[in-house]
Amino acid sequence: MPLQNRVDPFGEIHATPERGMFTGNRGIIHDPETKSLLKKRWATKAWITCALHFKEVRRVPMGRNRPGGLTGWTELFFLDEVTALAAGHRPCFYCRRQRAKAFSAAYANAFGSEDPKVGEMDGRLHRERLASGGEPVELDRHGLHLLPDGTMFSDGASDYAVRGGKALRWSFGGYDAALAFDELADTDMGIVTPATTVAVLRQGYAPEWHPSVERLSAAG
């Protein structure tokens, strides 16, 4: 059975066989004996997105990965960076330093913060993350063209990512359809990506997408 360590755009954690392109964490939120999640869904406000492969580091998911056999941070997995950003995670300054610096620079431009600290960014994100009590920003399909690429939204039935003027339908296995905005039902929708991250995307931060988006582009 797959472990419960796969994150959806809302920041909820599921058990599915697909792993995706990135790992990341919210601190220690698992029991290494049962390899199951604790009741809490975060142990820190620093929700980060990490490289799936980094140097020669090897970890046992939901295991004891600290020296002395101590419990290490809980490995979570994301389809791609777009998904991780929607869930409220940001790039890790250790294993994804250049991407983290690009995120920080876009944040600085968005909010006029000359040298933003991680605590400032994490504090803003934590207030907005849907999984930590934030509220989705409502919109309708006529407002979708105002969203920057990489923003995720939901119509209650499906979840989508904005890219190139289209809505890419999300699944744990990849994006499986590219719809024009006017093909979507004219119904209430909600922006899933935190407002802080939307502002960062608007400043030009370019997240890494799952390869399925290229297949959709080639098909249509």
ABEGO torsion letter per residue (X at the ends): XBBBABBBAAGBBBBBABAEABBEBAEBABBAAAGBBBABABABABBBBBBABBEABBBBBGBBABBGGBBBBBBBBBABAAAAAAAGBBBBAAAAAAAAAAAAAAAAAAAGBABBBAAAAAAAAAAABAAAGBBBBBBBAAAAAABBBGBBBBAGABBBBBBGGBBBBBBAAEBABBBBAAABBBBBBBBABBAAAAAAAAAGBBBBBBAAAAAAAAAX
